[in-house]
Amino acid sequence: MGLSLSHIFPPSPGFTEKNLPDLAGKVFFITGPTSGLGLQLAALLYSKNASVFLAARSQSKLDAAVDEIKQMHPSSKGSLHPLHLDLSSYDSIKSATSKFLSESDRLDVLFHNAGVLAPPKGSENNHGVELQMGVHCLGPYLLSTLLQDVLKKTVKLPDVKPGATRIVWVGSSGAVLTPKGGVDVEELRNGKFLEHSPTDRYCVSKAGEFFLHGKFSRILEGSGVLNVYLDPGNLKTDLQRTFSTEVSWIGSFILNLFLAKPIKGAYTELFAGLSPDINAEALHELDAWVIPFGRVAKMRPDLAGACKEAVDDQSGHVVDFYSWCDEQLKGYL
């Protein structure tokens, strides 16, 4: 299943800040919030008086993001909490979650928003894993594991509606551009994964992220915490900064003609994280994902099927992918 025309050229967002209630007292955690759709998402939530934890590597960029968001919404009664977190470092992830848990006893939605696209050759996380696989799969896996208890606790609070507590996995249409099966685990083990182009590795990492969203869907099933995987859309963000080396200048120029503003992607995330149209029934079969700019669609059948086979029957190559992730995170989970 490829991408439909309406996926590539989506209709206008139907769920925006106009649809949001007052979010006073609600707590949100966003990775990668210092620019692009992450910044826009944080601003949308803050505008409705939410408490927003902004998790990123650079303190100076975090400080700048806080200032910018406050200037955008000077009358907000919400709060912004900069949090140092480097998804390339498992130690940093553990430290950041400890700090968060010391400051908040609830978490309404965790947004795995941070990403990297086609970094320079040889880029790795702090533990020797290809950077895109580390940032898109291993980092969110560890972060979700460490925060699952506070998410489950939040579900039980009297002001929380059923289905409102969520983990949002910001994926990509790249997931459906992978070869059949999405992830070749043997190539991860023998190093052949590194022989693929940076953009191909990006797509595989996003398929891996879809599989991890499925794993947590089953881990947290019955707890009231929903897991939602999405494609925010083709956007003009900082994520494109390293991608320009992958295409010619004319290709880059043409690509930019089709890129939407970051706010459109933020609306996709907003829909996935807060829309009442997202419910457990729609997500149960693991074949649903959110596409631009806030619609539920069916995932490519082989990816959905492999994910369901792994979490329901404990069989298939995705189980091996989960094992590979566990091996990389040994001592941290």
C-alpha positions in Angstrom: 0.0 0.0 0.0 1.5 3.3 -1.1 0.6 6.8 -0.2 -2.8 8.1 -1.4 -3.2 11.4 -3.1 -5.0 12.8 -0.1 -2.1 11.7 2.1 0.3 13.7 0.0 -2.0 16.6 -0.5 -4.1 16.5 2.6 -7.2 18.6 3.4 -7.1 21.4 5.9 -6.9 20.5 9.6 -10.2 19.8 11.2 -9.0 19.8 14.8 -7.2 22.9 16.0 -6.8 25.0 19.2 -10.4 26.1 18.6 -11.5 22.6 19.5 -9.5 22.5 22.7 -11.0 23.0 26.2 -9.1 24.8 29.0 -6.1 22.6 29.7 -5.3 24.1 33.2 -4.0 21.3 35.4 -3.0 19.0 32.5 0.6 18.1 32.0 2.3 17.4 28.7 5.8 16.2 27.9 7.3 17.0 24.4 10.6 15.9 23.0 12.2 18.2 20.4 10.2 21.3 21.3 12.7 24.0 20.4 11.7 24.5 16.7 9.3 23.4 14.0 6.1 21.5 14.9 7.3 20.7 18.4 7.5 24.4 19.2 4.2 25.0 17.6 2.6 22.1 19.5 4.0 23.4 22.8 2.6 26.9 22.1 -0.8 25.5 21.3 -1.0 23.6 24.5 0.4 26.5 26.6 -2.2 28.9 25.0 -4.8 26.8 26.7 -3.1 27.1 30.1 -1.4 23.6 30.2 1.8 22.8 32.0 4.2 21.8 29.3 7.6 20.1 29.8 10.0 20.9 27.0 12.7 18.2 26.7 15.7 18.9 24.5 19.5 18.8 24.4 20.4 22.5 24.2 19.7 24.7 27.2 20.1 27.8 25.1 17.5 26.6 22.6 15.2 25.6 25.4 15.5 29.1 27.0 14.8 30.7 23.6 11.8 28.4 23.0 10.3 29.4 26.4 10.7 33.1 25.7 9.2 32.7 22.2 6.2 30.8 23.4 5.5 33.2 26.3 5.7 36.1 23.8 3.2 34.3 21.6 0.7 33.8 24.4 1.4 36.5 27.1 -2.0 36.0 28.8 -1.6 32.2 29.3 -1.9 30.9 32.9 0.0 27.8 32.0 3.6 26.9 32.8 6.7 25.9 30.7 9.3 23.7 32.2 12.6 23.3 30.2 14.1 19.9 30.7 17.6 18.8 29.5 17.2 15.5 27.6 19.5 14.0 25.0 17.8 11.1 23.2 21.2 9.9 22.1 22.1 9.2 25.7 20.3 6.6 27.8 21.8 8.1 31.0 20.4 11.5 30.0 17.0 9.9 29.4 17.0 8.4 32.9 18.2 11.7 34.4 15.5 13.7 32.6 12.7 11.3 33.7 13.9 11.4 37.3 13.8 15.2 37.2 10.3 15.2 35.6 8.9 12.8 38.2 10.3 15.0 41.0 8.4 17.9 39.6 5.1 16.3 38.4 2.9 13.6 39.7 0.8 13.3 36.5 1.4 13.1 32.8 -1.6 13.4 30.4 0.2 13.0 27.1 3.8 12.1 26.2 4.7 13.3 22.7 7.7 11.5 21.1 8.2 14.4 18.7 12.0 14.7 18.4 13.6 13.4 15.2 16.6 13.4 12.9 16.6 13.0 9.1 19.6 11.7 7.1 22.4 12.8 9.4 26.1 12.7 8.2 27.6 9.4 7.5 28.7 7.5 10.6 26.4 9.4 13.0 25.7 7.3 16.1 24.1 7.8 19.4 26.3 7.7 22.6 26.1 4.0 22.7 27.3 3.2 19.1 23.9 2.7 17.5 23.1 4.4 14.2 21.7 7.8 15.2 18.3 7.6 13.5 17.6 4.2 15.0 18.7 5.4 18.4 16.7 8.6 18.4 13.5 7.2 16.8 13.4 3.8 18.4 15.7 3.2 21.4 15.3 6.6 23.0 11.5 6.6 22.9 11.4 3.0 24.0 13.3 3.8 27.2 11.5 7.0 27.8 8.1 5.3 27.5 9.2 2.6 29.8 10.3 5.0 32.5 7.2 7.1 32.3 4.5 4.4 32.0 3.8 4.3 35.7 2.9 8.0 35.9 0.8 7.7 32.8 -1.1 4.8 34.4 -1.5 6.8 37.6 -2.9 9.8 35.6 -5.6 7.7 34.1 -7.1 7.1 37.5 -7.4 10.8 38.4 -11.0 12.1 38.7 -10.6 14.9 36.1 -9.3 12.5 33.4 -11.7 11.2 30.8 -11.4 7.7 29.3 -8.9 7.6 26.5 -7.4 11.0 27.3 -4.0 9.7 28.6 -1.8 8.9 25.6 1.6 8.2 24.2 2.0 9.8 20.8 4.6 8.5 18.5 5.5 11.0 15.8 6.4 8.7 12.9 6.6 9.4 9.1 5.2 8.3 5.8 8.7 6.9 5.4 7.5 3.9 7.3 5.3 2.8 4.4 8.1 3.3 1.9 10.2 0.5 3.4 10.6 -3.0 1.9 8.1 -5.6 3.0 8.4 -6.3 6.7 9.7 -2.8 7.5 12.7 -3.8 9.5 15.4 -6.4 8.6 16.7 -7.3 12.1 19.5 -9.5 10.7 20.9 -6.4 9.0 20.8 -4.5 12.3 22.8 -7.3 13.8 25.3 -7.9 11.0 25.9 -4.2 10.2 24.5 -4.3 6.6 21.9 -1.8 7.8 24.6 0.8 7.7 25.2 0.2 4.0 21.8 1.6 3.1 21.4 5.3 2.3 20.6 7.7 5.2 17.1 8.2 3.9 16.5 4.5 3.7 17.7 4.1 7.2 15.4 6.9 8.3 12.4 5.0 6.8 13.4 1.8 8.5 13.7 3.6 11.9 10.2 5.0 11.4 8.8 1.5 10.7 10.6 0.4 13.9 8.9 3.2 15.8 5.5 1.9 14.5 6.4 -1.6 15.9 7.3 -0.1 19.3 4.0 1.8 19.4 2.4 -1.6 19.0 4.4 -3.1 21.8 3.4 -0.4 24.2 -0.2 -0.6 23.0 -0.3 -4.2 24.3 1.9 -3.5 27.4 -0.6 -0.8 28.5 -3.7 -2.4 27.2 -6.4 -2.3 29.9 -4.6 0.5 31.7 -6.4 3.2 29.9 -3.3 4.6 28.2 -3.6 4.8 24.5 -0.7 4.7 22.0 -1.1 6.6 18.7 1.3 6.5 15.8 1.2 9.3 13.2 2.6 10.9 10.1 2.7 14.7 10.7 2.9 15.5 7.0 5.6 16.9 4.7 6.7 20.0 6.6 9.2 22.8 6.3 11.1 22.2 9.5 14.7 22.0 10.9 14.4 18.2 10.3 15.2 19.0 6.6 18.5 20.6 7.4 20.7 17.5 6.9 18.4 16.1 4.1 19.5 18.8 1.7 22.8 17.0 1.2 20.9 14.0 -0.1 19.3 15.8 -3.1 20.4 18.2 -5.7 19.7 21.9 -5.3 16.9 21.7 -7.8 15.5 18.7 -6.1 15.6 20.5 -2.8 13.9 23.5 -4.5 11.1 21.4 -5.9 10.7 19.5 -2.6 10.2 22.8 -0.7 7.3 23.7 -3.0 5.3 20.8 -1.4 6.3 21.4 2.2 3.6 22.7 4.6 4.1 25.1 7.5 5.0 23.4 10.8 1.7 24.5 12.4 0.0 21.9 10.1 2.1 19.1 11.6 1.4 20.4 15.1 -2.3 20.1 14.3 -1.8 16.5 13.3 -0.1 15.9 16.7 -2.8 17.8 18.5 -5.5 15.5 16.9 -3.5 12.4 17.8 -2.9 13.6 21.4 -6.2 15.3 22.3 -9.0 14.5 19.9 -11.9 12.6 21.4 -12.3 10.8 18.1 -9.2 8.7 19.0 -10.4 5.7 21.1 -9.3 2.3 22.1 -11.6 0.5 19.7 -10.2 2.3 16.7 -6.6 1.5 17.8 -7.0 -2.1 19.1 -6.2 -4.0 15.9 -2.9 -2.0 15.5 -3.8 -1.2 11.8 -4.7 2.4 12.4 -2.5 5.5 12.3 -3.1 9.2 12.1 -2.2 10.9 8.8 -2.0 14.6 7.8 -3.5 16.8 9.1 -5.6 14.9 11.6 -7.3 11.8 10.1 -7.4 8.2 11.0 -6.3 5.8 8.2 -5.2 2.2 7.8 -1.5 1.3 8.0 0.2 -0.7 5.3 -1.2 -4.3 5.8 2.2 -6.1 6.1 3.4 -3.7 8.8 0.2 -3.8 10.8 0.0 -7.6 10.4 3.6 -8.1 11.5 3.1 -5.8 14.5 -0.1 -7.7 15.6 1.5 -11.1 15.1 4.4 -10.0 17.4 2.4 -8.6 20.2 -0.5 -11.0 20.1 1.1 -14.3 19.1 4.8 -13.6 20.1 5.9 -14.7 16.7 7.5 -13.2 13.6 10.4 -10.9 12.8 9.1 -8.0 14.9 9.6 -10.1 18.1 13.3 -10.3 17.1 13.3 -6.5 16.6 12.0 -6.1 20.2 14.7 -8.4 21.4 17.3 -6.3 19.5 16.0 -3.2 21.2 16.1 -4.9 24.6 19.7 -5.9 24.0 20.8 -2.4 23.2 19.1 -1.0 26.3 20.4 -3.7 28.7 21.0 -2.3 32.1 18.7 0.7 31.5 15.2 -0.9 31.2 
